[in-house]
Amino acid sequence: MLPQHKLDRINELSKKSKTSGLSQDEAKEQQELRQEYLKVFRSTMRDTIEHVKVIDPNGDDVTPKKVVESQKKNRLQ
């Protein structure tokens, strides 16, 4: 998870861009913070998906093959 002060800064820059606009330095900072946020988000989402097991109402494991293969690969590492 991204530290709260970085999330606050992302929101602050977003609000400022909508009201008065950003300087070049602020726009660059905003882009860097957004990229960092997306990197953390994708990593967290990937980790969550790789630890999922899908069970249908009949109790059968219906986890997608791609996820099962990824889980097996991670266990071997």
C-alpha positions as CSV (number, residue, x, y, z in Angstrom):
1,M,0.0,0.0,0.0
2,L,1.2,3.5,-0.8
3,P,1.9,5.6,2.2
4,Q,-0.9,8.0,3.2
5,H,1.2,11.1,2.6
6,K,1.7,10.1,-1.0
7,L,-2.0,9.4,-1.5
8,D,-2.8,12.8,0.1
9,R,-0.3,14.4,-2.3
10,I,-1.9,12.7,-5.3
11,N,-5.3,14.0,-4.3
12,E,-3.9,17.5,-3.6
13,L,-2.3,17.7,-7.0
14,S,-5.5,16.4,-8.7
15,K,-7.6,19.0,-7.0
16,K,-5.1,21.8,-7.9
17,S,-5.0,20.7,-11.6
18,K,-8.8,21.0,-11.8
19,T,-8.9,24.5,-10.2
20,S,-5.8,26.5,-11.0
21,G,-3.6,24.2,-13.0
22,L,-0.2,22.7,-12.3
23,S,3.3,23.8,-12.9
24,Q,5.6,21.6,-15.0
25,D,7.3,20.3,-11.9
26,E,4.0,19.5,-10.2
27,A,2.7,17.8,-13.3
28,K,5.8,15.6,-13.4
29,E,5.5,14.8,-9.7
30,Q,1.8,13.9,-10.2
31,Q,2.7,11.6,-13.1
32,E,5.4,9.9,-11.0
33,L,3.1,9.5,-8.0
34,R,0.4,8.0,-10.3
35,Q,2.8,5.5,-11.8
36,E,4.0,4.5,-8.3
37,Y,0.4,4.0,-7.2
38,L,-0.4,1.9,-10.3
39,K,2.6,-0.3,-9.7
40,V,1.6,-1.0,-6.1
41,F,-2.1,-1.5,-7.1
42,R,-1.2,-4.0,-9.9
43,S,1.2,-5.9,-7.6
44,T,-1.4,-6.1,-4.9
45,M,-4.1,-7.2,-7.3
46,R,-1.9,-9.8,-8.9
47,D,-1.0,-11.2,-5.4
48,T,-4.7,-11.3,-4.5
49,I,-5.7,-13.1,-7.7
50,E,-2.9,-15.6,-7.4
51,H,-4.1,-16.7,-4.0
52,V,-7.8,-17.1,-5.0
53,K,-9.6,-20.4,-5.2
54,V,-13.0,-20.4,-6.9
55,I,-15.6,-22.8,-5.7
56,D,-19.0,-23.2,-7.5
57,P,-22.3,-23.8,-5.6
58,N,-21.8,-27.6,-5.9
59,G,-18.5,-27.4,-4.1
60,D,-16.3,-28.0,-7.2
61,D,-13.1,-26.1,-7.7
62,V,-13.6,-24.0,-10.8
63,T,-10.5,-21.9,-10.5
64,P,-9.3,-20.7,-14.0
65,K,-6.4,-22.8,-15.3
66,K,-4.2,-19.7,-15.8
67,V,-4.6,-18.9,-12.1
68,V,-3.9,-22.5,-11.1
69,E,-0.8,-22.6,-13.3
70,S,0.5,-19.3,-11.8
71,Q,-0.1,-20.6,-8.2
72,K,1.9,-23.8,-9.0
73,K,4.7,-21.7,-10.5
74,N,4.9,-19.5,-7.4
75,R,5.0,-22.6,-5.1
76,L,8.0,-23.9,-7.0
77,Q,10.0,-20.7,-6.6
